[in-house]
Amino acid sequence: MGGNERSMLESVPPYVETAIYGYFVLVAAIGCYLHGRYWLAARRTRGRDRDQPAAANVSAEERTDRPRTDG
């Protein structure tokens, strides 16, 4: 176990190391972009749900697009 032993893994050229780290950064950027899109879409959908009355509180007549004729 002297100081002159070679390591088990050989070092890679700088361009290969740059390509590997560049790939990691690209994948992380795509993941952040998709996460942000889905998060914003979920927030928009949740906001719309709060503005509309609950389905249980809406009568069958109010759910239809036809005009009322009972009146």
CYANA upper distance limits for C-alpha pairs under 8 A (distance plus 0.5 A):
  1 MET  CA      5 GLU  CA      7.66
 12 VAL  CA     16 VAL  CA      6.84
 12 VAL  CA     17 GLU  CA      7.05
 13 PRO  CA     17 GLU  CA      7.05
 14 PRO  CA     18 THR  CA      6.58
 15 TYR  CA     19 ALA  CA      6.59
 16 VAL  CA     20 ILE  CA      6.72
 17 GLU  CA     21 TYR  CA      6.76
 18 THR  CA     22 GLY  CA      6.37
 19 ALA  CA     23 TYR  CA      6.60
 20 ILE  CA     24 PHE  CA      6.94
 21 TYR  CA     25 VAL  CA      6.74
 22 GLY  CA     26 LEU  CA      6.62
 23 TYR  CA     27 VAL  CA      6.68
 24 PHE  CA     28 ALA  CA      6.64
 25 VAL  CA     29 ALA  CA      6.56
 26 LEU  CA     30 ILE  CA      6.73
 27 VAL  CA     31 GLY  CA      6.64
 28 ALA  CA     32 CYS  CA      6.65
 29 ALA  CA     33 TYR  CA      6.63
 30 ILE  CA     34 LEU  CA      6.68
 31 GLY  CA     35 HIS  CA      6.51
 32 CYS  CA     36 GLY  CA      6.55
 33 TYR  CA     37 ARG  CA      6.77
 34 LEU  CA     38 TYR  CA      6.69
 35 HIS  CA     39 TRP  CA      6.46
 36 GLY  CA     40 LEU  CA      6.56
 37 ARG  CA     41 ALA  CA      6.63
 38 TYR  CA     42 ALA  CA      6.58
 39 TRP  CA     43 ARG  CA      6.77
 40 LEU  CA     44 ARG  CA      6.72
 41 ALA  CA     45 THR  CA      6.70
 42 ALA  CA     46 ARG  CA      6.54
 43 ARG  CA     47 GLY  CA      6.64
 44 ARG  CA     48 ARG  CA      6.95
 45 THR  CA     49 ASP  CA      6.91
 46 ARG  CA     50 ARG  CA      7.03
 47 GLY  CA     51 ASP  CA      7.11
 48 ARG  CA     52 GLN  CA      7.07
 49 ASP  CA     53 PRO  CA      8.40
 53 PRO  CA     57 ASN  CA      7.33
 53 PRO  CA     58 VAL  CA      7.63
 54 ALA  CA     58 VAL  CA      7.34
 58 VAL  CA     62 GLU  CA      6.67
 58 VAL  CA     63 ARG  CA      7.23
 59 SER  CA     63 ARG  CA      6.98
 60 ALA  CA     64 THR  CA      7.29
 61 GLU  CA     68 ARG  CA      7.97
